[in-house]
Amino acid sequence: KDTFTNMILAIVPTKYEENTKRAMKSVNRLLVRYFGGICIETLLITILNTIGLHFIGGLSFQMAVVLAFLSGVLNVIPYIGPLAAGAFGTIMGMISLIGTFNEVALGFVILKFIAIFVVTHLVDVFIFQPYIYSNSVKAHPLEIFIVILMAGHIGGIVGMLVAIPAYTVLRVFAKEFFSKFKVVQKLTD
């Protein structure tokens, strides 16, 4: 057993030890899956943006990979991350292409970069996130969406970052200790 589990079990009444052990094991498994899902999402965002920035945006492959990886990492921060990544990527993309276009083409270059980041973000929001998050924590995509919105309202960006892991822990413990309640049965099916 790990130290954290032993510390938790030390404060739990003996009659709840088995439930707590099962809950801790389940929480660990689901959180590993969740963080694995975030890594997969980051990789997919990196791949999409690399393809877009290199083939559509005209950036060198190395520059496209660096900007795409940065956008994948920043994408973990809800709402602000993709916006910051798109703004930074557009600015850096323009700087790296200075001298290859005239003033008239500047607007077109900016629109290309913005379009690349917007399309990737939409693919992420409507395809990657619902599938990855709902499968990793075994919750319905609408449930995940509502949890993130509520956490954002209550705790801002930090709340959104910890929303899914915290909700996962709460669901597991509710299932172990309050499974007789109808609302808990509906949420943990």
N, C-alpha and C positions, 0 to 999 in steps of 0.2 A: 504494500500500500504506500501511496505517496504521503508526504508530510501534511499537505493541505487537507487531504481526506481524513487523516488521523486527527487533525485539529478540529475539523467539523464534527467528527464522530465523538470527540471528547465532550462536546457541549450538548449533544443530542441525547434525549432520554433513551434508555436501552430498548424500550419497546418500539422505537422508530428507527433503530440502526439499519435494519434490512432495507426499509423504504429509502432511507438516506443514501445507502450504498448504491442501490439501483438508480436513484436519481442522479447521483454524482457521476456514475458510469455513463448514463444516457446524456447528461449535459456535456461531458467531455467529448463523447462521440459526435454529437450534433455541432458543437463549437469547432471541432477539427474540420468537419464537413463544411461549415460556414466559411471559415477562413480559407479553406481550399477553394471554395467557390469564388471568393474574392480574388484569389490568385488567378483562377481561370478567366474571370471577367477582365482583369488587368491585361492578361495575355491576349485575349480576343480584341480588346480595344486597341492595344499596341499593334496587332496585325492589321486591323482595318485601317487605322490611321497611317501606318507605314505604307500600305498599298495606295491609299488616297494621296498622301503627300508626295510620294515618289512618282507615281504614274500620272496623276491628274495635276498635282501642284507643281511638278517639275523640280522638286528638290533632289539633291544627291541622296543616294540610298542611306549613307551614314547619318546625314542630318535628319532625314525622314524617320529613321529608327530612334534617334535620340528624342526628337520632339514627340513621337508617338508613344514611346515608353513613359515619358514625363506625363503625357496626357492620360495614359492608363493608370499611373500611380495617383495622380490628382483626382481621377474619376471616383476614387473611394470616398472622397468628401462630397456628401450630397449637395446638390444644387450649385454651390460655389465652385467646387472642383472642376467640373466640366467647363464652366464659364471661364475660369482662370486659365485652364489648359488651352482653350480655344483662342483666347486673347493673346496669351504668351506665344502659342504656336504660330498664330497669324503674324505677329510682329517679328518673331525670329525668322519665319519663312520669308517675309518681305526683305529683311536685312540681308539674308543669305543670297537673295536673287537680285540685289541692287546692281545696276549696270546692265542687266539682261533685258530690261524693258524700259519704255519711255513713260512719261507722265500720263499719257492717255490710257495706257495699259495698266497703270497702277490700280485703278478701281476694279478692273477685271481680276487682277491677281488677288486682291483683298477678298473679293466675292468668292473666288475659287477656294481659298483657304477657309473662309467662314463656312461655306457649303460643306466642305469635307468634314469639319468638326461637328456641324449640326447633324448631318446624316449619320455619322458614327454615333453621336449621342442618342438620336432617335432609335437606331437599331438597338443600342444598349438598353434604353428605357423600356421599349416595347417587346423586345425579344430576349436579350441576355438576362437582365435583372429578374423579371418574373420567373423565368425558368430556373436559373441558377439558385436564387435565394429560396424559392419555394421548395425546390428539391433538396437543398442542403439542410434546411431546418425543418423540413416536412410541415410546411404551413401553406395555406392558400395564398396566391399572389395578392389578392385584394386585402387579405389579412395583413400581409407584410406592408402594403401601401398605407393602410390605415395606421399601423403602428409607427411607421416612419413619420407620417404627418403629425400624429399626436406628440411624438417625441420631439419633433422640430418645434412645435408650438410651445411645449413645456420647457425644453432644454436647449433650444437653438441648434447650432451645428453639432455641438458636443452630444446633445441628446440624440440627434439623428445617427451619429457614429456608433453609439452604444445601444441603440434601440433594438436591433435584431438580436444581438447576443443576450441582452437583458431579457427580452421577451422570450427567447428560447429557454433560458434558465427558469423563468416564472412558469412557463407552460409545463416543463418537466416536473417541477415540484408540485404544481397544482394537480397534475395527473397522478402523482404518487400519493399525495396526502388528502386531496379533496375530490377524488374520482366519483364520489357519490352524488355530487352536485350536477344538475343537468347542464348548466352553462359550461362547466369544465369538461363534461363528456363531449359536448358539441365542438369546443375549441381544440380538443386533443385527439379527436378521431383520426 
